[in-house]
Amino acid sequence: MAERNIRIGIDVGGTFTHAVAVDGNTSTLVGKAKVPTSHSAPEGVARGIVDALALLLKNCGIAPENVSFIAHSTTQATNALLEGDVVKVGVLGMSSKGLAWLASPSTALGRIPLAAGVFMETSHRFIAADGSISESEVEKHLLAMKEEGCQAFAISDAYSVDDSSREEAALSVASRLGLLATSGSEVSRLYGLKVRTRTAAINAGILPKMIESANMTETSVRQAGITAPIMIMRSDGGVMDLSSMRKRPILSILSGPAAGVAAAMMFLRISDGVFLEVGGTSTDISAIASGRAMVRSAEIGGHKVYMRTLDVRTIGVAGGSLLRLSKDDIIDVGPRSAHIAGLKYTAFPAENSDSKSYKVKLVKPLPKDSDDYLALDTAGGVFHTLTPTCASNLLGLVPPGDCAVGNIESIKNGFGALSSYLSKYGQGEEASKQLASRLLDIAAHKCIPTVKALIAENKLDPDLTLLVGGGGGAAAIVPYLAKVMKLDHTLAQDADVISAIGVAMALIRETIEKQVADTSAQDAILALRAEAVRSVEAMGADPATVEVHIEIDSKTSIVRATACGAAKAGGSSEQNALDDEGRKAKAALSMRVEPQHTEEVCRSHFFTIYGANVSRSGSLFSIAMPFLRSTSFALRVVDREGVIRLSARAGAARACTRDSAESTIRELIEAHSTWGDAGKVIPDILLLVGARVVDLSGLLNDEQVLALARSELASQPPQAEVLVVAKF
């Protein structure tokens, strides 16, 4: 263990807090530990984080000096908003005198809705001044709001997107007075005073609790002898350091679901597919395209805030979902789960229960629920129920060694009792299997619309999309769903701790977004890119690993730069390298063609690009009439270890050097651009530079692509290998 580079990830779930240790050099799981999540402890969830860490270090024999990275997700910000566990916030608005009539009401927020029936109280003061502000006036307003019970403050100036100096001056006054405060320009660089102020106020409302938790966690980690940087999971799939969290705790909302997606990208190395993290009550579904997950704007209490979060869609069906029954059939699966109803799965019977005496009983889990949920009574009075986990076991869909493997005899007895109750299915093994299929069919069809929507919105190949299951209930939902949709699937190794692994493997991430007058201005784009790079490097990202993705929304004039980088470059071991034949076979399997029909397009030291002519269905008509199917030249980028890093339904690729990259990019753009009502539409361009994938997609024109390419390649030697990929 002394030579290992250990990355520790801690995921705070609703029931358990999981901690894992991952070898940073080989990306293998070293060990894991779990403790009950400490919701009610005086220290909140921080107590569970500390306990899980201590147990992990003890069980795995990890020396503190071998820990190079430690990060955790947290439910604290989310729970604070859902439960209204926030402080009263003082909002200090500012603008010029001429704009005060509009800016003052925009910063007067009143009661801010956080969730159904949950609000945050605010006080409001306003300063109208041209030029600099009076520090004595700021002090007067802050102290007055403190007297009104405000424990944190949000400073919001109408002009802070362009000039944040007045907000910074007010923050200095708050700091001198010992008051917790945040500002509009700290949380967002976008125009929209009311939304920016609301975001800052909500951020301020959770500051005291989040800072207290962060301080306790940091103290405990340092007392354990760990000197590595402490990171917090963000809702967009990356991590931030504690100093950033202390300023913007709002970024940690929804960090739990984001951790699972991070694992799919960093640990499972999924480049294109749909990831389903299946728990006991719900399933979180997200898409990964070209190694990136879709990110969207967040809402709190039904109102927009300036915060980006992974596009994770939650469905109310999972491994522990209960059945609802009519007199003769299963009519629904979920949304209530066995855990909420206090029932045990028949797959995991209680020690004192007699599964041979199961009798059907209909129950109402919660007062507001219907009274047609299935429970199975036993002579001993222990209540069980049938779930998708039980059905998947009965149909042989749970692989050996999976955490969902259950007691098959108990499951058979449970389905036998159900078939006796629902007489139309008959009796015996075949009837039980029909009921199990009916159960899983209902569960699958709740997920199918969301999976199809994510495939379409992310422009994934509808024929070749891979379904990836994570979470303790993955085997209960994903195999049958893949069967119904006629798609390939895989279940993550160590699925029960996949979110904690995602936290351990997550990249340091920062997104800088700004509205600019001219979205075609290259200088503004490059400046934003440089700012994002500086931000992640300041948090400890290794400059050699930093990658930047630029998005431009010409309709809203927003330019967004997202930078990601590893806290420490792990590097892959040479012994894990796959030979040419193995890599070609991986590419062929992904494209669903035979290896002999797959050709090598080009290669570099780190990557090999394969291509093949692949037939596409495209529409319902082409499925019914095969002669309408189209053919395109698909691409797969495979790294040295055989991991597919990039997929293209149709594309072209060329090898070149740094000096010839610009001309190669121009040639590919010209060869594969199309023309429509909006003018010239260029293909998505990606560069493979060393071991990095540089994504230049989403830009508006050739010159923007070339400007960013020059910036990315500037540090490379003239003859450095570059692979240029065009996706269209």
N, C-alpha and C positions, 0 to 999 in steps of 0.2 A: 504493500500500500504506500510505502514511503515515496515511490517514484511516480505515483499517480497524480493526475490533475483532476480533482473531484469537484463536480458541480452539484450543488444541493438545490432541490426544488421542493417547496412546501405548498400544498394546495388546501385551502380551507373550504371544506364542503359543508352542507347543511347538517350532516350527521357526524362525519369523521374528518379529521385533519390528517392528510397523508403527507409523509416526507419521503423523498427518494434521494439516493446518491447515484450520479451518473459519471462514468469515466469520461472526462472531456476529450481524451485522445482517441478513444475507440467508440464512443457513443454507446457503450453498453451499460446496463443497469448493474450497479454494484450491490445495492441493498435497499430495503424500504421499511417503513415503520408507520403505524397509525395510532392516533389517540382520539378520544371523543372531542368534538369541537366545543370549545369553552364559551358558549354564548352568554351564560349567566355569571361567569367569573367577574370579579371587580375589574380585571384588566381586559375583559372582553375576549375577542378571538386571539389576542396576543399571547394569552396564557397557553393556549393549545399549540400555537406556533413554537413557542419556546420548549414545551414538553415534547413535541414531536421531534424537534431538532436534537434534544438531549438523548432521546431513545434511539434515534438513528445513529448518532455518533457512537453510542455505547454498543449497540447490536452489531454494527459493522466494523468496529475497531478502527474508526477513522481518526487520524491525528488532526487536530485543528489546523496545523500548518500546511496540510495537504489540500485544504479547501480553497479553491481558487475563485469560486463564484457561489453566491447564495442569494436566492430570490424566493418570494412567496406571493401567492395571490391572496386576496382578502375579500371577504363578504361585508366588511365593516361599513364601507361607504354605501353599498347597496342597501344593507339593512337599515342604516341610519335614515335613508330617504324613504324607504317603505314604511318604517315604523315612526317616522317623525322625530327621531332622536337627534335633533339639530338644535343649535342655539339661535337666539334672536340675533338678527344681523342689522347693523347700521349701514345704510347706503348713502354715500356722499357723492352726489352728482355735481358735474362742473361743465360749463360751456362759456362761450363768449356772451356778452350782454345781449347782442342782437339775436342770438339763437336760443336764449333762455326760455322763451315762451313754448318752444317745442321740446327742448332737451329736458327741462325739469319734469314734466309729466312722464317722459320716457324712462326716467330713472326712479320714479316713485312707484315701487312694485307692489306695495301693500302686502296681502297674504299670498304667498307663492304656493301653488298646488304642487305637491310632490308625488302623491299617489292618491288612490281613491279615499276621500275623506281625511287626507293628511296634508297639513299645510306648514309652511315656515313663516314666522312673523318677521316683519322688517320695520325699521324706522327710517325716516328720510330727511336729509338736509341737502341744500343746494347752494352752490357758489357760482355767481355770474360775474365773470371778470375777463377783461381783455388783457392779454399778456400774462405775466407771472401771477401766482396766487399768494395771498397773505398766509404765512404759516400760523400766525396767531388766530386767524379766522378758522383755519382747518382745525386747530387744536380746540377751539371753542365748540365747534360742531361735533367733533368726535367725543369730547367729554360729555356733552349734552345727551348724545345718544347712548353713551355708557350709563348715564343716570337713568335712562329709560329701560335699562335691562339688556342692552346689546352686549354680546360677548365677543363678537368678531365683526369685521368691517369690510365693505366692498367699496373701492374708490373707482369711479367711472367718469371719465372725461369724454365729451363728444368728439374731440379731435385726437384721441390717444392712438388711433391706428397710424396716423401720420407723425405724431409727435407725442411721446409718452412722458415728457419731462414734468408736466404738472402732476400726473399721477404718481410719478416717482418721488416728487417733493412731498406729496401728501402721505405716501407710504413711509417716508423718513420720519415724519412727525408722529405717525402711529407707532413706529418702532421705538422712538424716543420715549413715548408715553407707556411703553410696554403692552401695547394692544396688538392682537392678531389681526392682520389685514391682508387683503389681496386686491388686485386691480384688474380692470377690463383688459388692458393690453397684455397682462400676464397670462390670461386664459385664452385670448384670441386676438388675431390681427385682422379680423374681418369687420367690414362696416355693418351697421345695424345696431344702433345704440341700445335699444331695449333688450334685444336678445343677448348682446354682449354683457350688459349689466345684470341680467337674470343669471347668466352663466357664472359671473363673478360672485353674485350673492349666494347662490347654491354652493359654490366652492367654499366660500367663507363659512357657511353654516355647518360644514362638516370638519372645518379646520381643527377645532380644539380636540375632538375625539381622535381624529386621525393622527395628529401630532403626538398626542399622549401615547397612542398605540405604537407609533413608529419609534418613539424614544425608548419605550420599554423593550421592544424587540431589539433595537440596536444595543442597548446596555447588556442584555442577556447574551447576545451573540458575541460581543466583545469579551464578556466575562468568561465565555467558553473558550477563549483563546483564538477565535477566528478573526483574522484581520482582512479577509477578502471584502470587496465592496458588497453592500447589501442592496438588493434591487427589489422593486415592487412591480408586479404584473400590471400592465395597462390593458384597457378594454380594446385596444386595437391590435393586440397580439404581441407587443414588444414589452420591454421592461424599462423602468426609469430608476434613477438612484433616489436615496432618501431625501436629499435636498430638493429635488424636483417634486417629489411627492408632498413635501411639506408646503410647497407653494401651490400645487394643483392636485389635491387629493381626488378631485372629481374625475380625473383620468383613470382611476382605479375601479370605477363602477363597471360592473359586468366583466371583471377580470377573470372570473371562474370559467365561463364558457370560452373565453379567449385562450385560456391555457390549453384546452384540448386541441384547438385549431393549431396553436403553436407547435404542439407535439406532432401533429400530422405533417406539418411542414418540415420541422427540424429533426425529429427523431425517426419518424416513419419515412421521411423524405418523399412525400407525395407531391408530385408536381402538378398533376391535373386529376381531379376527382371530387367526389362529394363525401364529406366526413360527417358521420353521425355519432355523436357521443350520447350513449344510451344509459340513463340512470334507472332509478326505480319508478319515478313518477313521470318524467318527461324526457324527450329526446331533443337535443340541440343539433340542428342541421346547418351546415355551411359548405360553401364551395371553395375549392382551391384551383386556380387557373394560372399556369406558367409560374408555379411556385409561390403565388401570392393569393391571399384571401381578400374577398371584396369587403370594403369598408364603407360605412354609411354615416350620415349625421344622426345623432342621438336625440331622443325626446325624453323629458322628465315631466311627469304629471300631465302629459298630453301637450306639452309646449316644447318648441324647438330650443335646443341649447347648442352653443358652439363647441361641440365635442365630437370626436370621431370614434366609432366603435365598429368592431367586426360585424359583418352582416350574418349574425347567428339567429336562426329562426327556430322557435321552440314549439314543439308539438306535444299535446297532452296524452301521449301514449308511450309506454316504456316497458322495461322488464317486469315491473311489479304491478301493472295496470289490472284493475278488477274487471270482471265480466258483468254485463247487465243482461238480464234474461226476461223474455216474455214467457208465455205458457208453453211454447213449443220450440223456441230457438234462442240463440245468442243474438242480441240486438245491438250491442255496443261493447267496446273495450275502452276503459278509461272514461273520464279523465282521473277518477279517484284511484288511488293506489293502495296496495295492501298495507304499506307502512302507515299511511294516514288512518286507515280503518282499524289498525291494531290486529291485523290478521297475518298468519304465517303462510308462506308458500308451501304447497304440497310437495314441491321439489326439495324443501328443507324442513322436514317434519320435526315437531318438538319431540323431545325424548320420551315424554310421558303420554304421547298420543297414540291412538290405535287407528291407523289409516284404513284398516279393513272395515271399520264401522262408519265411514264417512256418510253423512246425510246432508242433502242440499237444504240450505236455509237462506232466505232473502233478507238482506239487512240494509239499513240506511247509515252509511259511514259518518256523515255529518248532518246536523239538523236541516240544512238547506238542500241536501241531496234527495234523489228519488229513493224509493224503498225496494229497488229491484236488483241490487248488487248481490253477487254470489258469495256465500260463505259455506264452508263445509264443517258441520258439527261432528264431534266425536263423542264416544261414550265418556271420555274423561273430561269433556267440557272445554277442550282446546279447539279454538276456531282456526281453520286453515282456509285457503282459497286457491283457485286455479288462475294462473297468470300466463303471459306470453313466454316467460322462462320455462314454465312447466310444459307448455305445448311444444316448444322448440326441442326440449329434451325428448319428449315422446316421439317426435318425428325424426330424431337422430341428427339434428342440425347443430347441436352443441359439440364442438370438437373436444377430444380427450384433453384433460389438463386445464380446461377453461374454468374460471371461477364460477361459472353458471351451471356446471355439471351437478345434477341433482339425483335424488333417490328415485329410481325408475319405478320401483314397486309402488311406492306411495303415490307417484304421479298416475300410474295406471289405475289405482284404486279410486283416485279423485275423478278421473275422467269416466270411470265406470259408474260412479254415483251420479255424475251429470247426465250420462246417456240414459240412465234409468229415469231420471226426472224429465228429460226431453225425449219422450218415447219415439218421436218420428225418426230418430237416427238409429233405432234398433239397439242391439246389445253386442258385446264382444269387442275384440281388438280393432276391427275395421271401423266400427262406430266411433270408438274413442279417437282414432286417427282422423276421421272426418270432422269431429268436433274440434280437434286441435288445429286442423287446417282452416276451419271456419273462423276460429279465434284469431289466428295469425293473418288471415286474409283481411279481416276488418282492421287489424292494427296496421298492416302494410298500406292499405288504401288511405289511411289517414296521413301517411308520410309521402305517398307518391306525388300529389300535386306540388308539394314544396320541393321535392327532389327535381321534378321536371322543370319547375320555374327557375331553380338555381342553375340547372344545366343550360337553359336557354339564355338567361341573363348574363352568364359568364362565358357564353359562346363555347361551351365544351362540346365535344363530339358525342351526340346522343347515342351512337352505336357503341362507342368504346369507353364510356365513362366508367371509372372504377368506384365502387362504393366501399368506403373504409369505415369499419366499426371500432369504436372505442368506448370506454366506460364499462362498468360491471355488468350491464345488461345488454351488451352489444350482440351476443349470440342469440338473444331472444327476438331481436327485430331484424338485423341486417341480412342474415342468410336467406330468410324467407322473402324479404323485400327484394333482394337481388334476383331470386328465382322468378318472382312475379314480373319484374321489369326486364328480365332476360339480360342482366348485366353481370359482369364479374364483380366479386367482392373479396375482401380480406379482412380478417379480424386482427386488431393490433395485439402484438405481444405485450403482456403485462397491462392488459386493457383496463384493469381496475384502478391502476395508478397513472393512467395516461395523462391526466391533467397535471399531476405533480411533475411528471417527466417533462411536459411542455414548459412548465415554469423553469425547470433546471436548464433547458436547452434554448430558451427564448433569447432573442437578440435585443440589445439596447436599441431603442427606437425613439425617433422624434419626428413629428410632422409640423412643418411650418406652412401656414397658408395665408395668402394675402390677396386682396383685390388690387389689381393694377389697371391703369388707364388703357394700356395697350398690351394685350396678351401675346402679341407677336414680338414684343421687345425682348431681344435676347439678353441684354444686360440685366434686366429685372429678373429673368428666370435664373441666370447664372448666380446672381447675388443671393437669391432665395436658396438655391442649392448649396452655396457655400455656408450660409447660416445654419442650415440643417446639419451639414457635416460637422461644423464647429460644435454644435450642441451635443451630438452623440459622442464626439471625441472628448468633450469636457466631462461627460458622465463616465468615461473610462473605456470607450470602444477602441479597439485596436484599429488605427488608421488603415492598415493593410486589408481589413475585412469590410470596410464601410462601402455600402452600395446605396445609391440614391435613385428613387423613382419620381418622375415629374408628371403631374396631371394638370391639364389646362381645361377649364370650363369657360368657353368663349361666351356662353349665354350670361353667366354671372360675373365674368371677368375675374374669376378666382384662379390663381396659380398655387398649386400645392406641391411641396417638396417633402418626401418622406425618406429619411435616412435610417439605415439599419446597420449595425455592426456588432461583432462578437466582443464580449468583455476580454476574451483572451483567445487567440487563434489556436484551435485545438489541433487541426491537421489530421489527415487520415493516414492510417498506417499502410505501408506499401504491401504488407502481406495480405491485405484485403482486396488488392487489385484483381480484377477479373480479366481473363484473356479475351482476345478479339472475338473468338467464336462464342464465348459466353455473353459478351455484350451485344453481339448481333442477334443472338437468340432472344435476349431480353427485349430488344427493340421490335423484333418480329412478333413476339407474343403480344406486346402492347398494341401493335397495329393490326393484330389478328390476321397475319399473313404468314406463309412459310418462310423460313430463313433463306431459302434459295431464291425467293422473290424479293429479298431485301438487299439493297446496295449501300455501300459506304459512300457518302457524299463528300465529306472532308473531315479532317481531324486536326487536333492540337495535342499537346502533351497531356492535358487534363480531360479533354472531351473528344468523343467521336460522334459524328452526326450520320444517322442512317435514314434512308428514305425508301418508300415503296408506293406503287400505285394501289390505292385503296378504293373500293367501291362503297358508295354511300347510299343510304335509303332516301334521306332528305324529306320525304313526305309520306302520308298514308297511301297516296296513289302509287308511289314507287314500290311500296311494300307489296301491294296487290298485283302490280304490273312490273316485274323486275326489269323489263327493257327500258323503263324510265329512270333507272338508277344511274347516278353520275360517278365519274372516277376522278380522283384528285391525287396529287403527289404529296403524301403525308411525310412528316419529319419527326424523328425522335433524337433528342440530344442525350447521350448516355455518358456518365462520368466514369472514372477509372474503376470504381467499385461496382459498376453495373446498375447504378441508380439512374432512372430516367429523370433528368432535371428540367426538361422542356419538351412540350408536345405541340405539334401544329397539324391541324386537319389538312391544310394545304400550305406549302411554303417552298422556299428556296434558300440555299446556304452556300457561302463561298469562304475559302481560307485566304488570308492576306497578311500583310505586316502592318505595323502601326502607320508607316509612311504611305501605304497604299490603301488604307482603310477608308479614307474620305471618298476616293474615286469608286471604290467597291460599293460603298453605301449608295452613292448617287446612281450607279448602274442598276442596282437592285430596285431602288425606288422607281426609277424611270421604267424599268421593265415590267413592274407589277402594280403600278398605280392604276386606278380606275377613275372614270369621270361620271358625275351624276349631277343632280339639280343643284347641289351645294358646291359644285366645282370639283377640283382634283382631290381624290381620296388616296392617301399614301398607305402602303402596308405598314404593319407594326414591325419596327426594327429592334433587334436585340444583338448585343455584342458579347462574345465569350472571350474574356480577357484573363489569362492565367486561369485560376480556379473560380473566377467570378462570372456571374451572369448579369450583365448590365442591361436593364430594361429601358428602352427609349420609346416604348409604345405610348400612345395617347397624346402625342404632340401633333401640332396642327399642320406643319409644313416641313419641307426639306431642310430649310435653313436652321430651324430649331433643332432638328435631329442632328445636323452636322455640328452645330455649336456645342451641344451637350456631349457629343461624341469626342470632339476635340478636348473638352475639359476632362473627360474620363480617361483619355489616352495620353494626356500630356506628360504624365510621370513615367510612361513606358519607354524603353529603348527603341530606336528606329526600326529594328528588325524583329521586334516582339511579335509573337504569334497572335493573330486576332481571327476569330471566326465571326462572320456576319450572317445573321439569320433574318429573313423576311417572312412574316406570317401574313397570309391573306385569305 
